[in-house]
Amino acid sequence: EINHPYVSYAYRNAAQISLRFLEYEKTINYLENALLRDTSLLYGSSIYYLLASTSNLLKDYNKSLKYYEAGVALNEKKHNQEQLLVANHPVFL
């Protein structure tokens, strides 16, 4: 099995297609695989968002909330990392 952001992206796209066909369990499976394959978490926020939305459609509200919170935490972490990169840029020193 290959772990790479592009593989994760492919799984995320497959999940979006299965979601359009209302195949929620299949969608969750694709998205969980997407998270496992995305070692850089490049697509992590959008994957967590889709997991939260799909879990909500399945009326699994506890899981939905868990995924939503994980996505928010990841988004804040990414934002903080980006702020550190900008703050350490020579233009700002």
Secondary structure, 3 states (H helix, E strand, C coil): CCCCHHHHHHHHHHHHHHHHCCCHHHHHHHHHHHHHHCCCCCCHHHHHHHHHHHHHHCCCHHHHHHHHHHHHHHHHHHHHHHHHHHHCCHHHC
